Amino acid sequence: MNYNEIKTTIDMGNGTQIELSTGKLAKQADGAVVLKQGDTMLLATVVSAKEAKSGVDFLPLSVDYQEKYAATGRIPGGFLRREARLSDYEVLISRLVDRALRPLFPENYHADTQVAISLISADKDIMPDALAGLAASAAIAVSDIPFNGPISEVRVAKIDGQLVINPKLSELENATLEFIVAGSAQDIGMVEGEAKEISEAEMVEAIAFAHEAIKKQIAAQVELANLVGKTVKREYNHEPENLELRDSIFAATYDKVYAIAKSASAKHERSENFAKIAEEYRATMPEELDDDTAFLFKKYFHDVQYDAVRNLVLDEGIRLDGRDVRTVRPIWSEVDYLPAAHGSAVFTRGETQSLTSVTLGAKDDEQMIDGAFINGYNKFILHYNFPAFSTGEVRPNRGPGRREVGHGNLAMRSLKQVLPADSENPYTIRVVSDILESNGSSSMATVCAGTLALLDAGVKLKAPVSGIAMGLISDEKTGKYAILSDILGDEDHLGDMDFKVTGTEKGIVACQMDLKINGLKWEVLTQALDQAKEARLHILGEMKKTISAPREDYKPHAPRIVQLLIDKEFIGAVIGPGGKIIQEMQRETGATISIEEVDNKGVVQVFADNKAAIDDAVGRIKAIASKPEIGETYEGKVKSIMPFGAFVEIMPGKDGLLHISEIDWKRLETMDGIFKEGDKVTVKLLDIDKQGKMKLSRKALLPRPPKEDKPKQDKPNGEAPVVGAGQE
């Protein structure tokens, strides 16, 4: 069979080439592309239904990124030994691609659309997350699906003071900033990443640098689409129109909606008042509506709200809750709210509230990451929960969704930057944010509450972190725009940008930006960052009124960890055959003990909730891992008795000979009745021979008896006097 495989190559200018090919795999999909860089290969496919479902007024887009374990020569863990539901890591990459693609589909395109990206071969030093967006967009480019792209994504990092595009995994350890940036040839659409307290100017420079690389990748997609001949897209009609109904709804409701928007009412009151206006107009319509008219009524009334809220901000500088564009909502916070937690905080900003707890755990509590590309252990865990009651809704609890995973990851990135070094913090740390109220940027509330809870727990943060969500409302026709600090949920929904920035007093540590419009000017981005800094510092000031530095010590009920370094040769002795020794120590002391080899040393952590257990376990470990020293005194245990002396264990697994002549100053003729096995005896180590045999003495620790003066006795025949027992 002949395949009409078509290829194009992107030269990234740093010795890296990326190949895009189509026509060989997955030919029944609407579009399919294989991306190859080195040994890394991604297969991206897209399929979109020919017709939209009735009554759907949004794009039902699903994006799934999945890594095949065979790509890295691994077999999955678990009972089934096969790829299962997407991991959090895969969900995060899926979200990166989704957020880049979704705004570029036509607003009136509502057909079910599915993008699937599979890692089918992997080079362990080439990170696939920065290539997934390029592969997905290329698959759409070679299809007939309507799309206002192409787009692409790249990773930009600053390493040794130089900006680098798509660095290797091994190079990222020394990066001072790391962002995934997505955009079209004209505009930036999405940014997400972390940094080590960088300035706003550094961030803008990095985004602009990334955009130049994105343009190269988009040019290659256009070339590939031209070679395939898929430049004409399918025709569709997914939204009916009724301009007469639209004009009627606007005329009857716009002024009323504008007035409610200007009334500075609370979230639920405002929603109820908007609903009443809609009901009043609905009462003027026929009782029975056909599906198209019912659909259009909802759509047009939403358009009224959209225009009224945006015009209120652009024309009068007034927002839904009455604030101006720069004001942050009132803040209150409290720490030590949960008496049994190791650290806790409540953070409330307006109608958004997070209750966050901190739990300190041992090494055994580390999170195991078992992915095809990323695997290992994570000692800092942050979980974000968004229950239905936080927005006054009713819905079943089905566990965390993609939104929760993404919001938690942003907060985790932020707090991770200010955690103490591993050498200063032996704990596994879990932070849990439960959102109790939500009306705008609960992820930023999580960052603030997380900082407060960690300080309350006594974790020695490098600096406190706060976060702020910025919004944008703009009018392309007039050129007017307004940047909003601390956006509400409705402002996120009706606005053009959601830009979350977190940082310390020194600089930015993480960000997440999503744009819904084209043409964001660099000066607008710079202004948004400067305004975000102002708001971020204000929030930090409010947080410091509650707690400004880590507590001097951990809570009394918090567990304690002691870390020991032992010679590599003693690791096996501490563990024992089949884990016998370490299990016995844990059982008898009540402490949790972990041990691993790091840099040819054994790192031992002893974890317990009381000092006695730790002291007992540490003493036992030291006894096992210490080397006997000549001249030192030890309390030993009699292990066995021989006619010539006793073997005494002075350290676990270390026996020495206590010769009969070293037991006492007086002469002993026999070992009978002197010791029994298990007796404790204090001895001094006299010597260790070349074979490692130890010579012990009890006599050396006893006071030497005085010499006895006895009269000399002459022996017949002039013989010398006899020295009696015990005499010299």
Helices and strands as residue ranges (DSSP letters): E 6-11, E 17-22, E 31-37, E 40-48, E 61-67, G 69-72, H 88-101, G 102-104, E 113-121, H 129-141, E 152-159, E 162-165, G 169-174, E 175-183, E 188-198, H 200-228, H 243-262, H 267-282, H 291-316, E 331-335, E 343-349, E 352-361, G 363-365, E 367-370, E 375-378, E 380-385, G 388-391, H 402-416, E 428-437, H 442-457, E 466-474, E 481-485, H 489-494, E 497-503, E 508-515, H 522-544, E 560-567, G 568-570, H 571-575, G 577-579, H 580-589, E 592-598, E 601-608, H 611-625, E 633-642, E 645-651, E 654-659, G 660-662, E 680-688, E 694-697, G 699-701, G 716-718
